[in-house]
Structure formats: C-alpha cells, structure tokens
Amino acid sequence: DDDDYRSGASSQKGSGKRGAPSSSSGSQKRVIRDDDSDQDLDRHVPSATKKTATTAHLALEDLERLVKDVVRLAIFTSHSDQPLKRDDIKIILNDYPRMYDQVLQKAQERLRDVFGMEMVELTTRNRSGQSSDKGNKSYILRNILPMELLASSVVDWELELEDMGLLMVILSLIMVREGAIYESALLSHLRRLSLLEDSSPFGDIQKKLDVMIKKRYLEKYKLEHMDESGEKAEMEYRWGARARVEVPAENVVQFIQEVFGREAPLSLEASILKASGLKGNEPAQQQ
C-alpha cells in the first residue's frame, strides 16, 4: 500500500511538472502572437490617422502650454517694438501646423481677457498711399482697454506722454494733408511750434522721427517732384502700419479740436475731415 501510495504521488507530481511547461509555453506563444498582431495592425494604419491621433493627443495635453508660449512671445515682441511674424508662431507649434488657427484663437482670447490687448495683422500700403486688404503675415498688439480706463490714474503714461504728444502732432499734420506731407513742410510746421530749438524738451527731432519710423508709426519715402527750380528729390512722410492700426482717425480729429480749445470754429471738424480726405468717422486704417 505504501509503495502504491508513493508510486501514485510520484506519478501525479511528475504529471504536474509535465503540464506546467506546456501551459507556460502556450501562454508565451499567445503573447507573441498578440504582439505580432498589434505590430501588423500598426503597419496597416494610415499615416493620416496616426497624425490625427497625435494632434488630438496634443490638443488635450499641450494646448495650454502652446497658448501661453504664443501670448508670451506676442508681449515680448511688443516690448521690443517689433511685429510678431507668423513664422515665429509656426516655430512654436513645430510639427503641428494644423493647430495654428486653434492656438491663435485661444491666444487672442487670453490677451483680450487678461491683458486688454489683441493681435492685429498689419496691412501693406504702396507708395501712392493705396492700402491693400492683404496682410503681410505680421502682427502687433493693440490696446483695447476702455477709453475711460486709459484716461484714469490706473494707467501711468508719465514716461510716454511727451512722445505720444509729439506723435499726435505729426500724425495730425499728415492727416490734414490727405495722408502725406513733404519733410520740408513737416519741419517747417515743427519749427513754428519751436520744436526744432535746442531748448526743445524733445531733443533731436530727427532722432525722434527715426524712432517713430522704426516702431512703424511713420513711413518715409523718397519722391521726385517738380518745383519752380525744376526737378527735385523730396522725402515724404505717411502714417505707418502701426499708426493705422492703433490710432483711430476720430481720435486725431478730437486731438486737433482740443488744441484749438474754445477758439475752435464750429466748422472745425468738417474742415478737418475735408482737408484729410475723409468722408466721416472712418478708421485710420482706411485713411
């Protein structure tokens, strides 16, 4: 009996040993077959489907980071007085160009809601002064804060008031000359205002003009025209792309009226609009 018992136990033990490798081997084979199936399936997935899945994955996890990067870049370029180029935004997006519109839209919402600014695409304008609806693939930030807030003590303009005043004077002189003024005429007006004197608080006016050109508030062209002495080359100033975006024409009209003060004639506004070639309160971009 003992021998039969030992023989049976040994038989069962041996049978268990023989069965274990067989089960493990089958499991391994199934795993290998499953892996191979996944690899085969992956090889047959269209690349467009993979790209869509990757884009959706990016939108869920990294969209916020991309929006913050675009907002940060827009503010940085604004402080450096340079426009934000569309190619710079595409560099941030790197391998996801299809996300451009979505990221730009959300960056605009963030700028408006948090910073009171918005990105505006600059437009081109030829030397004859004719504007084009086609953008030049560059953006600048435009202030959209309410006028009452800008005029309050919340915003400190102390360091910029003088330059802003000079810019408004120059833009006004250009505006009432139907959008263009010769450099000689501009300097003549500034001289009458004692702004070319050594004691002028603005210092070197030519340097100020150069800064305004660099910041795209002014554009300067070299023209040839006929005068009494014959053909003559003359420099001409016009509103720059940034001025056309940031400065509404009605603000300039109001500025001129405030300069005249109580002595302003009743027909002053109509005279300004007529001299500037504007039909009414049109935005500066359409000047």
C-alpha positions in Angstrom: 0.0 0.0 0.0 2.8 2.4 0.9 4.5 1.6 -2.3 1.3 2.1 -4.3 0.7 5.5 -2.5 4.3 6.7 -3.3 4.0 5.5 -6.8 0.7 7.4 -7.3 2.0 10.6 -5.7 5.1 10.4 -7.8 3.0 9.9 -10.9 0.8 12.9 -10.1 3.9 15.1 -9.3 5.5 14.1 -12.5 2.3 14.8 -14.4 2.2 18.3 -12.8 5.7 19.0 -13.8 5.0 17.9 -17.4 1.8 20.0 -17.6 3.4 23.3 -16.3 5.8 23.9 -19.1 3.1 23.1 -21.6 0.8 25.8 -20.2 3.6 28.3 -19.9 4.7 27.7 -23.5 1.2 28.1 -24.7 0.9 31.5 -22.8 4.1 32.7 -24.3 3.0 31.7 -27.8 -0.2 33.6 -27.3 1.6 36.7 -26.2 4.0 36.5 -29.1 1.0 36.1 -31.5 -0.8 39.0 -29.9 2.2 41.3 -30.2 2.7 40.3 -33.8 -0.9 41.1 -34.5 -0.6 44.6 -33.0 2.5 45.2 -35.0 0.9 44.0 -38.1 -2.2 46.2 -37.4 0.0 49.2 -36.7 1.8 48.7 -40.0 -1.6 48.9 -41.8 -2.8 52.1 -40.0 -2.7 55.1 -42.5 -0.2 57.8 -41.6 -3.0 60.4 -41.7 -4.9 58.5 -39.0 -1.7 58.5 -36.8 -1.3 62.2 -37.3 -4.9 62.9 -36.3 -4.5 60.8 -33.2 -1.3 62.6 -32.3 -2.9 66.0 -32.9 -5.8 65.1 -30.7 -3.4 63.9 -28.0 -1.5 67.2 -28.3 -4.7 69.3 -28.0 -5.6 67.5 -24.8 -2.3 67.7 -23.0 -0.2 70.6 -24.5 -2.6 73.1 -26.0 -2.5 75.3 -22.9 1.3 75.4 -23.0 1.3 76.4 -26.7 -1.2 79.2 -26.0 1.0 80.5 -23.1 4.0 80.4 -25.4 2.3 82.4 -28.1 1.0 85.0 -25.6 4.4 85.4 -24.1 6.1 85.8 -27.5 3.5 88.4 -28.5 4.1 90.5 -25.4 7.9 90.2 -25.7 7.9 91.3 -29.4 5.6 94.2 -28.5 8.1 95.5 -25.9 10.9 95.2 -28.4 8.8 97.3 -30.9 9.0 94.6 -33.5 6.0 92.9 -35.1 5.2 89.2 -34.4 5.8 87.2 -37.5 3.6 84.3 -38.4 6.7 82.2 -39.0 7.7 82.8 -35.4 4.3 81.3 -34.2 4.8 78.3 -36.5 8.2 77.7 -34.9 6.4 77.3 -31.5 3.9 74.9 -33.0 6.8 73.0 -34.5 5.4 69.7 -36.0 1.7 70.7 -35.6 0.9 73.3 -38.2 -2.7 72.2 -38.2 -3.1 73.6 -34.7 -2.2 77.1 -35.8 -5.8 78.5 -36.0 -6.9 76.9 -32.8 -3.8 78.1 -30.8 -4.0 81.6 -32.3 -7.7 81.9 -31.4 -7.2 80.9 -27.8 -4.1 83.2 -27.5 -6.3 86.1 -28.7 -8.9 85.2 -26.1 -6.2 85.2 -23.4 -4.8 88.5 -24.5 -8.2 90.2 -24.5 -9.4 88.8 -21.2 -6.3 89.1 -19.2 -4.1 91.8 -20.7 -6.7 94.1 -22.5 -4.9 93.7 -25.8 -5.3 91.9 -29.1 -3.2 90.9 -32.0 -3.9 92.7 -35.3 -2.4 91.8 -38.6 -0.5 94.6 -40.3 -1.6 95.6 -43.8 0.6 96.7 -46.7 0.3 100.1 -48.4 2.1 101.1 -51.6 4.0 104.4 -52.1 0.9 106.0 -53.6 -0.9 105.6 -50.3 -3.3 103.0 -51.6 -3.9 100.4 -48.9 -4.2 96.6 -49.5 -6.5 94.2 -47.8 -3.7 91.6 -47.9 -1.9 91.2 -44.7 1.9 91.0 -44.5 1.9 88.0 -42.1 2.9 90.1 -39.2 1.0 91.0 -36.0 1.2 93.8 -33.4 -0.6 94.2 -30.1 -3.4 96.8 -30.0 -4.7 98.2 -26.8 -8.4 97.6 -26.4 -8.9 99.0 -22.8 -11.9 101.3 -22.5 -11.1 105.0 -23.0 -12.3 105.9 -19.5 -9.8 103.5 -18.1 -7.0 104.8 -20.2 -7.7 108.3 -19.1 -7.8 107.4 -15.4 -5.0 107.2 -12.9 -4.9 103.4 -13.3 -2.6 103.7 -16.3 0.6 105.6 -15.8 1.6 107.4 -19.1 4.2 109.6 -17.4 7.2 108.3 -19.4 5.4 108.3 -22.7 3.2 111.4 -22.6 5.8 113.7 -24.4 6.5 111.2 -27.2 2.8 110.4 -27.6 2.0 114.2 -27.8 4.7 114.7 -30.5 3.4 111.7 -32.4 -0.1 113.0 -32.4 1.1 116.4 -33.7 2.9 114.8 -36.6 0.0 112.4 -37.4 -2.4 115.4 -37.3 -0.2 117.3 -39.8 -0.1 114.3 -42.1 -3.8 113.6 -41.8 -4.9 117.1 -42.8 -2.7 116.9 -45.8 -4.6 114.0 -47.2 -2.3 111.4 -45.7 1.1 112.6 -46.9 3.4 115.5 -46.1 6.8 116.5 -47.5 9.7 116.5 -45.0 10.4 120.2 -45.6 6.7 121.1 -44.8 6.7 119.0 -41.7 9.9 120.5 -40.4 8.5 124.0 -41.2 5.5 123.3 -39.0 7.6 121.9 -36.2 9.8 124.9 -36.4 6.8 127.2 -35.9 6.0 125.2 -32.8 9.5 125.8 -31.5 10.2 122.1 -31.6 13.4 122.4 -33.5 15.1 124.7 -31.0 17.9 123.4 -28.9 15.8 124.1 -25.8 13.1 121.8 -27.0 12.1 119.1 -24.5 12.1 116.5 -27.3 15.8 116.9 -28.0 16.9 115.9 -31.5 13.7 115.8 -33.6 15.3 113.8 -36.4 16.2 111.1 -33.9 12.6 111.1 -32.7 11.3 110.7 -36.3 13.7 107.8 -36.9 12.4 106.0 -33.8 8.8 106.5 -35.0 9.8 105.0 -38.3 11.5 102.1 -36.6 8.3 101.5 -34.5 6.2 101.7 -37.7 4.3 104.7 -36.6 5.6 106.6 -39.7 6.7 105.6 -43.2 9.2 107.6 -45.1 9.6 107.7 -48.9 11.9 109.3 -51.3 9.9 111.1 -54.1 10.8 113.2 -57.1 8.6 116.2 -58.0 8.8 119.4 -59.9 9.0 122.8 -58.3 9.9 126.2 -59.5 13.6 125.4 -59.9 12.9 122.2 -61.7 13.1 118.5 -60.7 13.8 118.0 -57.0 14.0 114.9 -54.7 12.0 115.2 -51.6 11.3 113.0 -48.6 7.7 112.3 -47.8 6.1 111.1 -44.5 2.9 109.0 -44.2 1.2 107.1 -41.4 2.9 103.8 -40.7 1.3 100.4 -40.3 1.2 100.6 -36.5 -0.4 104.0 -36.6 -3.1 102.8 -39.0 -3.9 100.0 -36.5 -3.6 101.8 -33.2 -4.8 105.4 -33.8 -8.4 105.9 -35.0 -9.0 108.9 -37.2 -11.6 110.2 -34.8 -9.0 110.4 -32.0 -6.9 112.6 -34.2 -9.8 114.9 -35.0 -10.6 115.2 -31.3 -6.9 116.0 -30.6 -6.9 118.8 -33.1 -10.1 120.2 -31.6 -8.6 120.1 -28.1 -5.6 122.0 -29.4 -7.8 124.8 -30.7 -9.8 124.8 -27.5 -12.5 127.4 -27.1 -11.3 129.3 -30.1 -12.2 126.4 -32.4 -14.7 127.4 -35.0 -18.0 125.4 -35.3 -17.0 124.1 -38.7 -13.6 122.8 -37.5 -14.5 119.2 -37.6 -15.9 119.4 -41.1 -12.8 121.3 -42.2 -10.5 118.7 -40.8 -12.4 115.9 -42.5 -12.4 117.7 -45.8 -8.7 118.5 -45.5 -7.9 114.9 -44.6 -10.0 113.5 -47.4 -12.2 111.5 -45.0 -15.9 111.3 -45.6 -16.7 110.8 -42.0 -15.5 109.0 -38.9 -13.6 106.3 -40.8 -11.0 104.3 -39.1 -7.4 105.3 -39.6 -6.6 102.1 -41.5 -8.8 103.3 -44.3 -7.3 106.7 -44.5 
